[in-house]
Amino acid sequence: MVCGWGAVAETAAPAPKTGLTTAHAAATPQTTKALVDSLPQAEVQEIINLLKSNYLNPEALSGPEMERATLQGLITRLTPGTSILQSATAGLTGSSPFHSEILDNRIGYLRPGSLSKQTVGELDAALKKISDNSLNAAVLDLRATPASGDFESAAEIAKRFCPKGAIFFSIKKPTAKQERIFTSNQDPQFQGIMVVLVDQDTAGAPEVLAAVLRSRVKALIIGETTRGQAVEYTDFPLHDGKVLRVAEAIVVVPEVPPIFPDGVKPDLETKLSAEDTNEIMKQSLDKGISQFVFEIERPKMNEAALVAGVNPEIDAMEAAQGKKQDNQPVLRDTVLQRAVDFITTAGFYKTGPASN
């Protein structure tokens, strides 16, 4: 395999004897992978031979270099199916706490954080609170859930929302005759309008959970396309503490397009920078996430303010403007805002406008 091709020139020049067809020489610029994939197999070998015979630095195409280029190219092409890591813990983002609250007295907000048995227990308590308040809409926010291979916990969470007997997903290993199938053996704890939030860092068990909820309870997915790591990995130790991580089993959700390697595509695509998302997640642990969606009601003019000779409405406006002038804009969770807007609209059409 050949790596490191340059871009195809946009201006056609007299074609030297390169072995490339006229069609290839005149092709519009594409990614290296797309160009390589477009070549007939015989021409791939022809190009390798031409490089070996004509490239200005023959040592760059020696046996060891060709082997390294092959390995590099394989890892690039197979991503996210395989990777070489500095250590088994490289890339891990640590734990993330569970968080829940009630938005605007009508929407249950659930953020599982790290998937675990403890997460499931905390989710049960939050769902009981949602039930006690007779809420019929919920948002499951998976944006702060670290990449995980804990598919058992993902299935346990799905049981809280999906009908009894539903098949969630299966894990298939090419070398095994049997597959592991995950289903629901209990009645759901919540039945209502549901929205799931994801982003480009949602990977593994969390993205499988999102796909299951869309398939089984028609949950709306909002955010960005997920990472496409719906597989089980096995780590092989290498020299100097490095690790070769290889996907050995794939997760399949029935009647759902493959999640690996292209990810779960949202129903409504909404982007928020990773920096803003992380800051919102961090601040919401202490102050709640409602502040990043709903405008805080400004103080109103009253008799006490008149007597004191102040105007709280103007003071609040100037304070907000001051934050902008100090390059500290008010953070807004536009992804969650889309979810709230959808739930509001869906609720309106379900119940209809209030009668006069």
Residue pairs with C-beta under 8 A, 6 or more apart in sequence:
1 36
1 69
1 70
1 73
1 74
1 77
2 36
2 44
2 47
2 48
2 51
2 69
2 73
3 32
3 69
3 72
3 73
3 76
4 32
4 69
5 32
5 35
5 36
7 29
8 27
8 28
8 29
8 30
8 35
10 29
12 25
12 26
15 22
15 25
18 25
18 50
19 43
19 46
19 47
19 50
20 43
20 47
21 43
24 35
24 38
24 39
27 35
27 38
30 38
33 76
33 77
36 44
39 47
51 61
52 58
52 61
55 61
59 65
74 82
75 82
75 83
75 84
79 261
80 203
80 227
80 228
80 229
80 231
80 247
80 260
80 261
81 231
81 246
81 247
81 260
81 261
82 244
82 245
82 246
82 247
83 244
83 245
84 238
84 242
84 243
84 244
84 245
85 91
85 242
85 243
85 245
86 241
86 242
86 243
87 241
87 242
87 243
88 235
88 243
90 243
91 147
92 146
92 147
93 146
93 147
94 146
95 113
95 114
95 146
96 113
96 114
96 144
96 145
96 146
96 281
97 113
97 114
97 285
98 111
98 112
98 113
98 118
98 119
98 122
98 123
98 126
99 109
99 111
99 113
99 144
99 284
99 285
99 289
100 108
100 109
100 110
100 111
100 122
100 123
100 126
100 129
101 109
101 288
101 289
101 290
102 108
102 109
102 129
102 130
102 133
102 135
103 109
103 139
103 289
103 290
103 293
103 294
103 340
104 290
104 294
104 340
105 133
106 135
106 137
106 347
107 135
107 137
107 138
107 139
107 340
107 343
108 126
108 127
108 129
108 130
108 133
108 135
108 137
108 138
108 139
108 190
109 138
109 139
109 141
109 289
109 336
110 123
110 126
110 127
110 138
110 139
110 140
110 141
111 140
111 141
111 143
111 144
111 145
111 281
111 289
112 119
112 123
112 140
112 141
112 142
112 145
112 157
113 119
113 144
113 145
114 145
114 146
114 148
115 145
115 148
115 150
115 153
115 154
115 157
115 205
115 206
116 150
116 153
117 153
117 156
119 153
119 157
120 153
120 156
120 157
123 157
123 160
124 160
124 189
127 160
127 189
127 190
128 189
130 138
130 190
131 189
131 190
135 192
136 192
136 193
136 347
137 192
137 193
137 194
137 195
137 343
137 346
137 347
138 190
138 192
138 193
138 194
138 195
139 194
139 195
139 196
139 197
139 336
139 339
139 340
139 343
140 161
140 194
140 195
140 196
140 197
140 213
140 219
141 196
141 197
141 336
142 196
142 197
142 198
142 202
142 206
142 207
142 209
142 210
143 197
143 198
143 199
143 201
143 202
143 223
143 277
143 281
143 335
144 281
145 202
145 206
147 201
147 203
147 204
147 206
147 227
147 229
148 154
148 203
148 204
148 205
148 206
149 204
149 205
149 232
149 233
150 205
151 169
151 171
151 182
151 204
151 205
151 208
151 232
151 251
152 182
153 205
154 205
154 206
154 208
154 209
154 212
155 168
155 169
155 182
157 209
158 166
158 168
158 182
158 184
158 209
158 212
158 213
158 216
159 184
159 185
159 186
159 188
160 188
160 189
160 190
161 188
161 189
161 190
161 191
161 194
161 213
161 216
161 217
161 219
162 168
162 184
162 188
162 212
162 213
162 216
162 217
163 184
163 187
163 188
163 216
163 217
164 184
164 185
164 186
164 187
164 188
165 183
165 184
165 185
166 183
166 184
166 216
167 181
167 182
167 183
167 254
168 182
168 183
168 184
168 212
168 216
168 253
169 181
169 182
169 208
169 211
169 212
169 251
169 252
169 253
169 254
170 179
170 180
170 181
170 182
170 251
170 252
170 254
171 179
171 180
171 182
171 232
171 249
171 250
171 251
171 252
172 179
172 249
172 250
172 252
173 179
173 232
173 248
173 249
174 249
175 248
176 249
188 217
191 217
193 343
193 346
193 347
193 350
194 213
194 217
194 218
194 219
194 220
195 219
195 220
195 221
195 222
195 339
195 342
195 343
196 209
196 210
196 213
196 214
196 219
196 220
196 221
196 222
197 221
197 222
197 223
197 335
197 336
197 339
198 206
198 207
198 210
198 221
198 222
198 223
198 224
198 226
198 264
198 266
199 223
199 224
199 226
199 272
199 274
199 277
199 335
200 224
200 225
200 226
200 227
201 227
201 274
202 210
202 223
202 226
202 227
202 264
203 226
203 227
203 228
203 229
204 227
204 229
204 230
204 231
206 226
207 226
207 227
207 228
207 229
207 230
207 259
207 263
207 264
208 230
208 251
208 253
208 259
210 219
210 221
210 226
210 264
211 230
211 253
211 256
211 259
211 264
212 253
213 219
214 220
214 221
214 256
214 264
214 267
215 253
215 254
215 255
215 256
220 267
220 268
220 339
220 342
221 264
221 265
221 266
221 267
221 268
222 266
222 267
222 268
222 270
222 335
222 338
222 339
222 342
223 266
223 269
223 270
223 271
223 335
224 266
224 269
224 270
224 271
225 262
225 263
225 264
225 265
225 266
225 269
226 259
226 263
226 264
227 263
228 259
228 260
228 261
228 262
228 263
229 260
230 250
230 251
230 258
230 259
230 260
231 247
231 248
231 249
231 250
231 251
231 260
232 247
232 248
232 249
232 250
232 251
233 245
233 246
233 247
233 248
234 245
234 246
234 248
235 243
235 244
235 245
235 246
236 243
236 244
236 245
236 246
237 243
238 244
247 260
250 258
250 260
251 259
251 260
252 258
253 259
268 338
268 342
270 334
270 335
270 338
271 335
272 333
272 334
272 335
276 331
277 333
277 335
279 331
280 289
280 292
280 331
280 333
283 292
283 331
284 291
284 292
289 333
289 336
292 331
292 332
292 333
292 336
293 332
293 333
293 336
293 337
293 340
298 312
298 313
298 316
298 317
299 312
299 313
299 315
299 316
300 312
300 313
301 311
301 312
301 313
302 312
305 311
305 312
320 330
323 329
323 330
324 330
